């Protein structure tokens, strides 16, 4: 049994995916709460060994003692609950922080992902160009709602950075390089604040350094 929690992720991804793989989320959570961890690098997420940990053949997966789990949101929640950090002690504030974590994954990320699917992964399909404007309009609508909810606050619930912010910044960070957030200056500033946190900078640097190593066997 490993002494440290393990984050299982890819040892190599194409250039365009670097900085966007979801192992950045548990890495960031570990850095925020001061939890040392190690990475297990894989080349194939679709094989039977990895599917035992992650039935959908994705990354990350996670081991913590006898616990094996998947889904970045669940992993982040476990890391932070175990450490007692990034989750407010007050039950109402705790519930609202978890609410934002779920909102990031359920109410925002599908619209963010739709843009990548349309403009990147399906760019060679005949419907991609004609669908682009609708995908962007849907995403803009969702981001406008989020910007209104954020208002002038530093973080989603005020002055305290929580797991909800970690997940929301991570989701919005997938728009890096698209110019979409330029239309939402408060959200752009919010993401910049999150990504400027030392824990995020360390997690991202370690994530990117993975790809300087030889590819996993």
Secondary structure, DSSP 8 states (H G I E B T S, - for coil): --SSEEEEEES---GGGTTTSTHHHHHHHHHHHT--EEEEEES-SSSHHHHHH-TTS-S-EEEETTEEEE-HHHHHHHHHHHHT-SS-SSHHHHHHHHHHHHHIIIIIHHHHHHHHIIIIITTTSTTHHHHHHHHHHHHHHHHHHHHHHHTT-SBTTBS---HHHHHHHHHHGGGTTTSGGGG-HHHHHHHHHHHTSHHHHHHHHHHHHGGGS----
